[in-house]
Amino acid sequence: LVQFGVTSAMYNLVLSCYYTLVIVWGWTETKLQKVRLWLHSPAVIGLGLAVAGLPFYANVFFACYIQPPPVAGSYGKILIFGIVPVTIVLVLSTLCMFVVFHTVHKHSRTAAKWRSESFMPRRKKNKNGDLERQVFWQAFFYLSAFYLSYPLLVVANTEFAARSRRFWFFALAAFVAPLQGFTNWLVYVRPRILR
């Protein structure tokens, strides 16, 4: 069921929130344990959206999903059950990653003011910029894994895609959507590979 796939997008948001809580607000593992159950709320929300949309599902070329116009009267149900939740997740995940990078950048600049670089070995002088660069690229790749798959699915449910029924477009969307898990894994192991 394609609709239940919104759950993986929501888990990406939870992971972004986790990074924000730990890096920006300095939450410890003990504090995170108290909200651990809430971190799994995407499963309940995704299941709720999937079940609530059941009366509206039909065959849409490559999957069961809500019919777009002209078959359906409007985009209302597609907006409620698909586009709005994924768009909110995309925006909030991007915002969280921006806040994480901004915090690292701000702390690096503050630390650079108080560091006497003339006494530091040459290879350690650039450590500050390296950390900022590493955080930026990690956040960039993390969001790229997300932006690679979900916008295609959102576009696949628009009137353009419904009218054109171009096989290559639907094949690309169907191929890229499940790759999000693989691309997330690549982002996760990337720092270990680069060492």
Disulfide bonds with the S-S distance in Angstrom:
none
